[in-house]
């Protein structure tokens, strides 16, 4: 048997390199058994290690076992057997799905697919596991452990590339990538595991963000409007789509130059990972970045696969999904998916059909050089719009539609394609990172007051240069965003003759320059950084204390231009608006071991969108010159605590806690209002608002098979100054909390999730309120079922288990009291997931 055994005598480490092709050989299996008998004292741990070895898909497995190498004649060490506990449990990030490895059953429940190859070096595909005195260790932790024990000089183990350390998760949404423990701002990461991807319908984004404190996603039960999203109360004014929040899909901006975001482009069921920056982020993203949500659909696994899922739910809702990934020669990798959703909707006149498709390709010709390409397409042939209800209508029949929306055939049809390309290459003196993207959108939107026709062409590019060889991180660059909307408003089709009330072309140009830096203030002596072992930095460094300073500055200029389509019959001449904003940020993070304390001061600005500028109360063309951008200044402070990676059989096997306090001031506030029952919203600047809050997240690993996650957001978001002084911002609850419990056993994976939201005002004067809401969800996923040599899983879930009556979203400051958008009663979902290869 082809084995290569390297003995690191000082740390009692044995590395056994075995060829997978020989694992099926009887003599090879006997040899492995001999090795296990030598190092593993109990039979159930031997079974676990054998199962761990057999999940590898590459040609080679790297098995690292800390042990006394008593089976080797040349070993000078004692024959004491190593200690192995019954399980390993750790959490791969504060807000990610916990990873559990249970020795007794050999079951693996992880956000990292058990068939995934964690290390990819050239053509060698390796798994790695370090076990040292009952702990799962990274290379850096292993070095620190031996150094602390005074064992002697360690034979250097170079960190392998493409390895994601358990507690050092990379945060990429800040554009100056860094591990989470070095990010001095409130950032949250969610990595969905296989069980969650199987059972959760995830028809809307609120299903995968419920555990994120401070992030409120209100499901309007209306695909024509999409979800309503706020982060710490920012984005509250949105009549449709998303305002004030920057959203990216596979690094392609869903938010265009004027700040509008159409989140329907993303299929939440296909999202594998998401990152959220909770505070003002215009230093990174410019316009409309009161918070950032980055969605990633490409799988983390790097083997070829083909999966299919069929889902059916109440109200004739059906979903079909297919996703795939291919490993191609010459370092190419491709992935994609196609999904189709069809529903009759819970409410009258709320049916919809949505088809989404994605194709992605990645090329890694050499170390740290990457070329990535993504194409997303979404078609919504129709989505009916039932409109919001009055309180009386809500009590009589919450599933009814508004009469004028029904008679007008209100709804939406759109087709949108967007593509993006990213290239990163290390060069002399630094690293170049560039990106380009383009968006084409075709929209028809009939409403009671008329029909809106819109053709949108948008895109842009970004170039950044990260300097190397400096004692600190420094990145500088520029960004350009373009947008052109060909807009036509027509009178209602039900009232002939149809006339054109507005016909104009709107252009938006966003130019930006930025600089970001990260300066190490205190470095830990002997810690393993990106470039190796750092030097000593005084007494604080020797005590394990580290600190970094982050700072950034971005200058944005946003230009609007409107041109009448027909100059001969134009109601206005060429119209322009020009806005400029300078947004700094500064933050400090202090680390002591696994724990971090941080504080961050940042700012953002938000211009009116083209829709908000052209909707003028007097009906004239051009832009409303009475409205301007609102600006936000935010201060936050927080801490992140987590347990070590040591394996213990105790009741509480692992834990992590994050707590953030924040205060924000929004000036020149953009406020919506309506003039009639037609549903058209207009905007004005009115006063300011203060946002104060607390965000808490806790994750607990109980025993080896149960995980508990709790989130809490307490906030006070209110108007400041003017007639509305002290009034709470409409649509923003004072309290929102969630609790999720997951348990895994031989019968499958079980989940119970509860969400509570405090009552919210529906209007700026706080005269009308939506009552508090409590929603309970339960789900089950079967263990793997082998069918024709394929892996099959069954799943079932119940949403709103207690059949509560609640309002899922509110229509802010609506005319005539049409404030309320009701949520679904008890809903059943179930289906089949099949891994074809």
C-alpha positions in Angstrom: 0.0 0.0 0.0 1.3 3.4 -1.0 1.7 5.2 2.3 3.9 8.1 3.4 4.2 8.6 7.1 5.7 11.7 8.6 6.2 11.8 12.3 6.4 15.2 14.0 8.0 13.9 17.2 7.8 17.1 19.2 4.0 17.4 18.9 3.2 13.6 18.8 1.6 14.1 15.4 1.2 11.4 12.7 0.3 12.2 9.2 -0.9 9.3 7.1 -1.3 9.8 3.4 -3.4 7.1 1.8 -4.5 6.7 -1.7 -8.2 6.4 -2.1 -7.9 3.9 -4.9 -6.6 1.4 -2.4 -9.3 1.9 0.2 -11.4 -0.7 -1.5 -8.6 -3.2 -1.4 -9.0 -5.8 1.4 -5.3 -5.6 2.3 -5.6 -1.8 2.4 -8.5 -2.0 4.8 -6.7 -4.4 7.0 -3.8 -2.0 7.2 -6.1 0.9 8.1 -7.6 -1.3 10.8 -4.1 -1.9 12.2 -3.4 1.8 12.3 -6.7 2.4 14.1 -6.1 -0.3 16.6 -2.8 1.4 17.3 -4.1 4.9 17.8 -7.8 4.7 18.6 -8.7 3.0 21.8 -12.5 2.5 21.4 -14.4 0.7 18.6 -17.0 3.4 18.0 -14.3 6.0 17.3 -12.7 3.6 14.8 -16.0 3.4 13.0 -16.3 7.2 13.0 -12.8 7.6 11.6 -13.5 5.0 8.9 -16.7 6.9 8.0 -14.7 10.1 7.9 -12.2 8.6 5.5 -14.8 7.1 3.2 -16.6 10.4 2.5 -13.7 11.8 0.5 -14.3 12.3 -3.2 -10.8 13.2 -4.4 -8.1 10.8 -5.1 -6.3 11.3 -1.8 -7.1 11.8 1.9 -4.9 13.5 4.4 -5.5 12.0 7.9 -4.0 14.0 10.8 -4.2 12.2 14.2 -2.5 13.5 17.3 -1.4 10.4 19.1 1.5 8.7 20.8 3.2 6.9 17.9 3.8 3.8 20.0 3.3 1.5 17.0 6.5 2.7 15.4 9.8 1.2 16.5 11.6 4.5 16.0 9.4 6.5 18.2 10.9 7.7 21.5 7.5 8.6 23.0 5.5 6.7 25.6 2.7 4.3 24.6 0.0 6.3 26.2 -3.2 6.2 24.1 -4.6 9.5 23.0 -7.9 10.8 24.4 -10.9 10.9 22.1 -14.3 12.1 23.2 -17.6 11.0 21.9 -18.2 14.0 19.7 -16.9 17.1 18.1 -19.1 20.2 18.1 -18.2 23.7 17.0 -19.8 26.7 15.4 -18.2 27.9 12.2 -19.4 31.5 12.8 -21.5 33.5 15.2 -24.5 33.4 12.9 -24.0 30.3 10.8 -25.6 26.9 11.0 -23.7 24.9 13.6 -21.5 22.0 12.5 -21.7 18.8 14.4 -19.8 15.5 14.0 -21.2 12.7 16.0 -19.0 9.7 16.5 -21.7 7.3 17.7 -23.8 7.4 14.6 -21.3 8.6 12.0 -23.7 11.4 11.2 -22.4 14.6 9.8 -24.7 17.7 9.9 -22.7 20.7 8.6 -22.9 23.8 6.5 -19.8 22.2 4.9 -21.0 19.3 2.7 -19.5 16.0 4.0 -18.5 15.2 0.4 -16.8 18.6 0.1 -13.0 18.7 -0.4 -11.7 21.3 2.1 -8.3 21.6 0.6 -7.5 21.9 -3.1 -3.8 22.0 -3.9 -3.0 21.5 -7.6 -4.5 18.1 -8.6 -4.4 16.8 -5.0 -7.7 17.0 -3.2 -7.4 16.5 0.5 -9.5 16.4 3.7 -7.8 17.5 6.9 -8.6 16.9 10.5 -6.4 17.8 13.5 -7.2 16.2 16.8 -5.0 17.3 19.7 -5.9 16.5 23.3 -9.6 16.3 22.4 -9.6 19.5 20.3 -10.2 20.3 16.7 -7.3 22.7 15.8 -6.3 24.8 12.9 -2.6 24.9 11.8 -2.2 28.2 13.6 -3.8 26.9 16.8 -1.6 23.8 16.7 1.5 25.9 16.5 0.3 28.0 19.5 -0.5 24.9 21.5 2.9 23.4 21.2 4.6 26.7 21.8 2.6 27.3 25.0 3.5 23.8 26.2 7.2 24.6 25.8 7.8 21.4 23.7 10.5 23.0 21.6 10.9 24.2 18.1 8.0 23.2 15.8 8.6 21.9 12.4 6.8 24.6 10.3 3.5 23.5 8.9 2.7 25.9 6.1 -1.0 26.9 6.0 -2.5 25.4 2.8 -4.4 27.6 0.5 -8.1 27.5 0.1 -8.6 26.3 3.7 -11.4 28.0 5.6 -10.4 28.0 9.3 -13.3 27.2 11.6 -13.4 30.5 13.4 -11.8 32.7 10.8 -14.6 33.2 8.3 -13.9 35.6 5.5 -16.0 38.7 5.3 -16.1 39.9 1.6 -19.0 42.4 1.7 -16.7 45.2 2.9 -14.7 45.1 -0.4 -11.5 45.1 1.8 -11.8 41.4 2.7 -10.8 40.3 6.1 -11.7 37.6 8.6 -14.7 38.3 10.8 -12.5 38.6 13.9 -10.8 41.6 12.3 -13.9 43.4 11.2 -14.6 46.4 13.5 -18.2 46.7 12.6 -21.5 44.8 13.1 -21.5 42.1 10.4 -23.5 38.9 10.3 -22.9 35.8 8.3 -25.3 32.9 7.5 -24.3 29.7 5.9 -27.2 27.4 5.1 -26.5 23.7 5.6 -27.9 20.8 3.5 -30.9 20.1 5.7 -32.0 23.8 5.7 -31.6 23.9 1.9 -33.8 20.8 1.5 -36.8 21.5 3.7 -37.2 25.3 3.7 -39.5 26.6 0.9 -37.7 30.0 1.0 -40.1 31.5 -1.5 -39.4 34.9 0.1 -36.3 36.4 1.7 -37.8 36.6 5.2 -37.4 32.8 5.6 -33.6 32.9 5.6 -33.1 36.1 7.6 -35.3 35.5 10.6 -32.2 34.8 12.8 -30.6 38.1 12.0 -31.2 40.8 14.7 -31.8 44.2 13.3 -32.8 42.9 9.9 -36.6 43.0 9.3 -38.0 41.5 6.1 -41.7 41.9 5.8 -43.4 39.5 3.4 -46.2 41.4 1.8 -47.7 38.2 0.3 -47.6 40.1 -2.9 -45.0 39.3 -5.6 -45.9 42.4 -7.5 -44.4 44.5 -4.7 -41.8 42.2 -3.3 -40.5 42.1 0.3 -40.1 45.2 2.4 -36.7 45.3 4.1 -35.3 47.5 6.8 -32.0 47.4 8.7 -32.1 49.2 12.0 -35.2 51.0 10.7 -33.5 52.3 7.6 -35.5 51.6 4.4 -38.9 52.0 6.1 -40.4 54.3 3.5 -40.3 51.8 0.6 -43.7 51.6 -1.3 -42.4 48.7 -3.4 -39.0 47.0 -3.8 -36.3 48.1 -1.4 -35.0 51.6 -0.5 -32.0 52.7 1.5 -30.4 49.2 1.6 -27.7 48.0 -0.8 -28.2 44.4 -2.0 -25.8 42.3 -4.1 -26.4 38.9 -5.8 -23.2 37.0 -6.5 -21.3 40.3 -6.3 -23.6 41.9 -8.9 -25.5 44.9 -7.5 -29.2 44.5 -7.5 -29.3 48.2 -6.4 -28.9 50.5 -9.4 -27.4 54.0 -9.5 -30.4 55.9 -8.1 -30.8 53.5 -5.1 -33.7 51.3 -6.3 -33.5 47.6 -5.6 -35.7 44.9 -7.0 -35.0 41.9 -4.7 -37.4 39.6 -6.7 -34.4 38.9 -9.0 -32.9 36.6 -6.2 -34.4 33.2 -5.5 -34.0 32.9 -1.7 -34.1 29.1 -1.9 -30.9 29.1 -4.0 -29.0 31.3 -1.6 -26.2 29.3 0.1 -24.6 32.1 2.0 -25.4 35.7 2.9 -23.5 38.5 4.6 -25.1 41.5 6.3 -23.4 44.8 7.2 -25.9 46.4 9.6 -24.7 50.0 9.9 -24.4 52.9 7.4 -22.0 51.7 4.7 -21.6 54.4 2.1 -17.9 54.3 2.6 -18.0 50.9 0.8 -21.0 51.3 -1.5 -22.0 54.9 -1.9 -25.7 55.8 -2.5 -28.5 54.0 -0.6 -26.2 52.0 1.6 -27.9 52.3 5.0 -27.0 48.6 5.3 -25.8 45.9 3.0 -27.0 42.4 2.2 -24.8 40.3 0.0 -26.3 37.0 -1.3 -24.3 34.2 -2.8 -25.8 31.3 -4.8 -22.7 29.5 -6.0 -22.1 26.3 -4.0 -19.1 26.0 -1.7 -18.5 22.4 -2.8 -16.0 21.9 -5.6 -17.1 18.5 -7.0 -19.6 17.8 -9.8 -23.2 17.3 -8.7 -26.7 17.4 -10.0 -29.7 17.9 -7.6 -33.4 18.4 -8.0 -36.2 19.4 -5.6 -39.9 19.4 -6.1 -42.0 21.3 -3.6 -45.8 21.7 -3.1 -47.5 24.0 -0.6 -50.9 25.3 0.3 -52.8 27.6 -2.1 -51.7 25.6 -5.1 -48.1 26.7 -4.8 -45.7 24.5 -6.7 -41.9 24.9 -7.0 -39.5 23.0 -9.2 -35.7 23.4 -8.8 -32.6 22.0 -10.5 -29.1 22.9 -9.6 -25.7 21.6 -10.8 -22.0 22.0 -10.6 -19.3 20.8 -12.9 -15.5 20.5 -12.5 -13.9 21.1 -15.9 -10.3 20.8 -17.1 -7.8 23.6 -16.8 -9.0 24.9 -13.5 -12.5 25.8 -14.7 -15.6 25.3 -12.6 -19.3 25.9 -13.6 -22.5 25.9 -11.6 -26.1 27.0 -12.2 -29.8 26.5 -11.4 -33.2 26.8 -13.0 -36.3 27.3 -10.8 -40.0 27.8 -11.5 -42.6 29.0 -8.9 -46.3 29.0 -9.5 -48.9 30.0 -6.9 -52.5 31.0 -6.7 -51.7 33.1 -3.6 -53.4 33.3 -0.3 -55.3 36.4 -1.1 -57.8 37.0 -3.9 -56.0 38.4 -7.0 -52.5 37.5 -5.8 -51.4 34.7 -8.2 -47.9 34.8 -9.6 -45.5 32.8 -11.8 -41.7 33.4 -11.6 -39.0 31.6 -13.5 -35.3 32.2 -12.5 -32.1 30.9 -14.0 -28.4 31.3 -13.2 -25.1 30.3 -14.8 -21.8 30.9 -13.2 -18.2 30.1 -14.2 -15.0 30.4 -12.3 -11.4 30.1 -13.6 -8.4 29.9 -11.3 -5.3 29.6 -13.5 -2.9 30.1 -10.6 -2.8 30.9 -6.9 -4.9 33.8 -5.9 -5.8 34.7 -9.5 -9.5 34.4 -10.1 -11.9 35.1 -13.0 -15.6 34.8 -12.1 -18.6 35.2 -14.4 -22.3 35.2 -13.5 -25.5 35.6 -15.5 -28.9 35.8 -13.7 -32.3 35.9 -15.5 -35.8 36.4 -14.0 -39.1 36.3 -15.8 -42.3 37.1 -14.0 -45.0 36.7 -16.8 -47.6 38.0 -14.3 -48.0 38.8 -10.6 -51.4 40.1 -9.5 -51.6 43.0 -7.0 -54.5 42.7 -4.5 -53.7 46.0 -2.7 -53.7 46.8 1.0 -56.8 46.7 3.2 -58.5 48.9 5.8 -58.9 47.7 9.3 -62.6 46.9 8.7 -61.8 44.9 5.6 -59.0 43.1 7.5 -61.5 42.0 10.2 -64.2 41.0 7.7 -62.1 38.9 5.3 -58.3 39.3 5.2 -58.0 37.3 2.0 -60.0 39.8 -0.1 -58.6 42.2 -2.7 -59.3 45.9 -3.0 -62.1 46.5 -5.5 -60.3 49.2 -7.6 -57.2 47.0 -7.8 -59.3 44.1 -9.0 -61.2 46.0 -11.6 -58.0 47.6 -12.9 -56.2 44.3 -13.3 -53.4 45.7 -11.1 -50.2 43.7 -11.2 -46.8 43.5 -12.7 -44.9 41.8 -15.5 -41.2 42.1 -15.8 -38.2 40.4 -17.5 -34.7 41.1 -16.3 -31.3 39.9 -17.1 -28.1 40.9 -15.4 -24.5 39.7 -15.8 -21.3 40.4 -14.0 -17.6 39.6 -14.3 -15.0 39.8 -11.6 -11.2 39.5 -12.0 -8.6 39.4 -9.3 -4.8 39.1 -9.9 -1.8 39.6 -7.7 0.8 41.8 -9.4 4.1 43.5 -8.5 3.3 45.9 -5.6 -0.2 44.8 -5.0 -3.4 43.1 -6.1 -5.8 44.3 -8.8 -9.5 43.6 -8.5 -11.9 44.7 -11.2 -15.6 44.1 -11.8 -18.1 44.9 -14.6 -21.9 44.4 -14.6 -24.9 45.1 -16.8 -28.6 45.0 -16.3 -31.6 45.0 -18.7 -35.1 45.3 -17.4 -38.5 45.4 -19.1 -41.5 46.3 -16.9 -45.3 46.7 -17.4 -47.1 47.8 -14.2 -50.9 48.4 -14.5 -52.4 50.2 -11.4 -55.7 51.9 -10.6 -54.3 55.3 -11.6 -52.8 54.1 -14.8 -50.1 51.9 -16.4 -46.3 52.4 -16.0 -44.1 51.1 -18.8 -40.4 51.1 -18.2 -37.3 49.9 -20.0 -34.1 50.1 -17.9 -30.5 49.7 -19.0 -28.0 49.9 -16.1 -24.5 48.8 -15.4 -21.1 49.9 -14.2 -17.6 49.0 -13.2 -15.3 49.1 -10.2 -11.5 48.9 -10.0 -9.6 48.6 -6.8 -5.9 48.3 -6.0 -4.7 46.7 -2.7 -1.1 47.6 -2.0 1.3 44.9 -0.8 4.5 45.2 1.2 3.1 47.8 3.5 2.9 47.4 7.3 -0.9 47.9 6.9 -3.6 47.1 4.4 -4.4 49.9 1.9 -6.9 49.9 -0.9 -7.9 52.7 -3.3 -10.0 52.7 -6.3 -12.9 54.2 -8.3 -16.5 53.2 -9.3 -18.8 54.2 -12.0 -22.5 53.4 -12.2 -24.9 54.2 -15.1 -28.6 54.0 -15.4 -31.1 54.9 -18.2 -34.9 54.5 -17.7 -37.2 55.0 -20.7 -40.5 55.7 -18.8 -44.0 56.1 -20.1 -47.1 56.6 -18.0 -50.5 56.0 -19.5 -54.0 56.6 -18.3 -56.0 53.6 -17.0 -56.8 51.0 -19.8 -60.4 50.6 -18.4 -61.2 54.2 -19.2 -60.8 54.8 -22.9 -59.3 56.5 -24.7 -55.9 55.7 -23.3 -53.6 58.7 -23.3 -49.9 59.1 -22.5 -49.5 61.3 -19.4 -45.7 61.1 -19.2 -43.0 60.1 -21.8 -39.4 60.8 -20.9 -35.9 59.3 -20.6 -34.2 59.5 -17.3 -30.4 59.1 -16.9 -28.4 58.6 -13.7 -24.6 58.8 -13.4 -22.8 57.9 -10.2 -19.1 58.6 -10.0 -17.0 57.7 -6.9 -13.5 57.6 -5.6 -12.6 55.7 -2.4 -9.8 54.7 -0.1 -9.8 52.1 2.7 -7.1 51.1 5.2 -6.6 48.6 8.0 -3.8 49.4 10.4 -2.6 46.9 13.1 -2.2 48.8 16.4 -1.2 45.8 18.6 0.0 42.4 17.3 0.0 39.3 19.3 3.5 37.8 19.7 3.7 34.5 17.8 0.3 34.7 16.1 0.1 33.4 12.6 -1.0 36.1 10.2 -1.5 36.2 6.5 2.2 36.5 5.9 3.6 34.2 8.5 4.7 34.7 12.2 4.4 38.3 13.3 7.0 39.9 15.5 6.6 40.9 19.2 4.6 44.0 20.0 5.3 44.7 23.7 3.6 43.5 26.8 0.0 43.7 25.4 0.9 41.6 22.5 2.6 39.0 24.7 -0.7 38.8 26.7 -2.6 37.9 23.6 -4.1 41.3 23.0 -4.5 42.5 19.4 -6.0 45.6 18.0 -6.7 47.0 14.5 -7.8 50.4 13.2 -10.0 50.6 10.1 -10.7 53.8 8.2 -12.3 54.7 4.9 -13.4 57.7 2.8 -15.6 57.8 -0.3 -16.7 60.7 -2.4 -19.8 60.3 -4.6 -21.4 62.5 -7.2 -24.8 61.5 -8.5 -26.2 63.3 -11.5 -29.8 62.9 -12.7 -31.1 64.0 -16.1 -34.5 63.9 -17.7 -35.3 64.4 -21.4 -38.7 64.5 -23.0 -39.2 61.8 -25.6 -41.0 64.2 -28.0 -39.5 67.7 -27.9 -42.4 69.1 -30.0 -45.1 68.3 -27.4 -42.9 68.3 -24.3 -44.2 69.7 -21.1 -40.7 70.6 -19.9 -37.2 71.2 -21.2 -34.2 69.1 -20.2 -34.1 68.8 -16.4 -31.1 68.0 -14.2 -30.4 67.3 -10.5 -26.8 67.0 -9.1 -25.9 65.7 -5.7 -22.5 65.3 -4.0 -21.7 63.4 -0.8 -18.5 62.7 1.2 -18.7 59.7 3.6 -16.0 58.7 6.1 -15.9 55.8 8.5 -13.5 54.8 11.3 -13.5 51.8 13.6 -11.3 50.0 16.1 -11.4 46.3 17.1 -9.6 44.7 20.0 -9.1 41.0 20.2 -8.3 38.9 23.2 -8.0 35.3 22.2 -11.3 34.2 20.6 -13.2 37.3 21.8 -13.5 40.7 20.2 -14.7 44.2 21.2 -15.3 46.9 18.5 -16.6 50.3 17.9 -17.4 51.9 14.5 -18.5 55.4 13.3 -19.9 55.5 9.8 -22.1 57.5 7.5 -24.4 57.1 4.5 -26.5 59.1 2.1 -29.6 58.3 0.0 -30.8 60.2 -3.0 -34.4 60.1 -4.1 -34.9 57.5 -6.8 -36.0 58.4 -10.3 -39.5 57.2 -9.4 -39.6 59.4 -6.4 -38.3 62.4 -8.4 -40.8 62.1 -11.3 -43.9 61.6 -9.1 -44.8 65.2 -8.7 -48.1 66.2 -7.0 -48.9 68.7 -9.8 -48.4 66.1 -12.5 -45.7 68.0 -14.4 -42.8 66.4 -16.1 -39.1 66.5 -15.2 -37.9 66.1 -11.6 -39.4 67.3 -8.4 -37.0 70.0 -7.2 -38.4 70.1 -3.7 -36.8 66.8 -2.5 -33.1 66.0 -1.9 -31.0 63.3 -0.3 -31.2 62.2 3.3 -28.1 61.6 5.3 -27.3 59.2 8.1 -24.5 59.2 10.8 -24.2 56.1 12.9 -22.2 55.0 15.9 -22.1 51.4 17.1 -20.2 49.4 19.7 -20.3 45.6 20.3 -18.6 42.4 21.4 -18.3 38.9 20.0 -17.7 36.0 22.4 -17.3 32.3 21.6 -16.3 29.1 23.3 -13.2 27.2 22.3 -13.1 24.3 19.9 -12.4 21.8 22.6 -14.6 18.7 22.5 -16.4 18.1 25.7 -19.3 15.7 26.6 -20.9 18.3 28.7 -24.5 19.6 28.4 -23.2 22.8 26.8 -20.7 21.7 24.2 -20.3 25.1 22.5 -21.6 28.7 22.6 -21.2 32.0 20.9 -22.7 35.4 21.7 -22.7 38.8 19.8 -24.1 42.0 21.3 -24.2 45.4 19.5 -25.5 48.8 20.7 -26.1 51.5 18.1 -27.2 55.1 17.7 -28.1 56.7 14.3 -29.3 60.2 13.3 -31.0 60.6 9.9 -31.4 64.1 8.7 -33.4 65.6 5.8 -35.7 62.6 6.1 -37.6 61.4 2.9 -41.2 60.8 3.8 -44.0 59.3 1.6 -47.6 60.5 1.3 -50.7 59.9 -0.9 -53.2 62.2 -2.4 -56.0 59.8 -3.4 -57.0 56.1 -3.4 -55.1 55.4 -6.7 -52.1 54.1 -4.8 -49.5 56.6 -6.2 -47.0 57.8 -3.6 -45.3 61.2 -3.5 -42.3 62.3 -1.4 -41.0 65.2 0.6 -38.2 66.0 3.0 -39.4 66.4 6.5 -37.3 66.7 9.7 -35.1 64.0 11.0 -35.2 60.7 12.9 -33.2 59.1 15.7 -32.5 55.3 15.8 -31.3 53.7 19.1 -31.1 50.0 19.6 -29.7 46.7 20.9 -28.9 43.6 18.8 -28.3 40.2 20.5 -27.5 36.9 19.0 -26.7 33.7 20.9 -25.9 30.2 19.6 -25.7 27.2 21.9 -24.7 23.6 21.1 -26.5 21.2 23.5 -25.0 17.8 23.9 -23.9 16.7 20.4 -27.2 16.7 18.4 -29.2 19.8 19.4 -28.6 23.4 18.5 -30.4 26.5 19.8 -30.2 30.0 18.3 -31.8 33.1 19.7 -31.9 36.6 18.4 -33.3 39.8 19.8 -33.6 43.4 18.5 -34.8 46.2 20.7 -35.1 49.6 19.0 -36.5 53.1 19.3 -36.8 54.7 15.9 -38.7 58.0 16.1 -39.1 61.3 14.4 -37.1 64.3 15.7 -38.3 67.8 15.3 -41.4 69.3 13.7 -45.0 68.3 14.2 -44.1 64.5 14.4 -41.6 64.9 17.3 -41.4 61.6 19.2 -43.6 59.6 16.9 -42.3 56.2 16.0 -41.3 55.5 12.4 -44.1 53.6 10.7 -43.4 50.0 10.0 -40.6 49.7 12.5 -41.3 47.5 15.5 -39.8 48.3 18.9 -39.0 44.6 19.5 -38.4 41.6 17.3 -37.2 38.2 18.5 -36.7 34.7 17.2 -35.8 31.3 18.7 -34.8 28.3 16.7 -34.2 24.7 18.0 -32.7 22.0 15.8 -32.3 18.4 16.7 -30.8 15.5 14.7 -31.2 11.8 15.3 -31.6 8.6 13.3 -35.1 9.6 12.2 -33.9 12.8 10.5 -33.5 16.5 11.2 -36.1 18.3 13.2 -36.6 22.1 13.5 -38.9 24.4 15.5 -38.7 28.2 14.9 -40.7 31.0 16.5 -40.8 34.6 15.5 -42.3 37.5 17.6 -42.7 41.1 16.4 -44.1 43.9 18.5 -47.0 46.1 17.2 -46.0 48.7 14.6 -47.5 52.0 13.6 -48.9 52.2 10.0 -48.8 56.0 9.7 -46.4 58.8 10.7 -48.8 60.3 13.2 -49.1 56.8 15.0 -52.9 56.9 14.8 -53.2 53.4 13.3 -51.3 50.3 14.4 -50.8 46.7 13.3 -51.1 44.3 16.2 -48.1 42.3 17.5 -47.4 39.0 15.7 -46.2 35.6 16.8 -45.6 32.9 14.2 -44.4 29.3 14.8 -42.9 27.0 12.2 -42.0 23.3 12.4 -40.1 21.2 9.9 -38.7 17.7 9.4 -36.2 16.3 6.9 -35.7 12.5 6.5 -32.4 10.8 6.7 -30.8 9.8 3.5 -32.8 7.2 1.5 -31.0 5.3 -1.2 -33.1 4.9 -4.3 -31.6 3.4 -7.5 -28.1 4.3 -6.1 -29.3 7.9 -5.7 -29.7 9.9 -2.4 -33.3 10.9 -1.8 -34.7 13.0 1.0 -38.2 13.7 2.1 -39.2 16.9 3.9 -42.3 18.5 5.4 -43.0 21.8 7.1 -45.8 23.7 8.7 -45.7 27.5 8.8 -47.9 29.5 11.2 -48.5 26.4 13.2 -50.9 28.0 15.6 -52.9 29.6 12.7 -52.4 33.1 14.1 -54.1 36.1 12.4 -51.5 38.8 11.8 -50.4 41.7 9.5 -47.2 40.8 7.7 -46.5 44.3 6.4 -48.0 47.8 6.4 -48.6 50.3 3.6 -47.0 53.4 5.0 -49.1 56.6 5.2 -51.7 55.3 2.8 -54.7 57.4 1.8 -58.1 56.3 3.0 -56.8 54.0 5.7 -55.6 51.2 3.4 -52.7 50.3 5.6 -52.7 46.6 6.2 -51.3 43.6 4.2 -52.3 40.4 5.9 -50.1 37.3 6.4 -51.0 33.7 5.5 -52.8 31.4 7.9 -51.5 27.9 8.6 -49.6 26.7 5.5 -48.4 23.1 4.8 -45.4 22.4 2.5 -43.7 19.2 1.5 -41.6 17.6 -1.2 -38.7 15.5 -2.3 -35.0 16.4 -2.8 -32.9 14.1 -5.0 -29.1 14.0 -5.4 -28.7 12.6 -8.9 -24.9 12.5 -8.7 
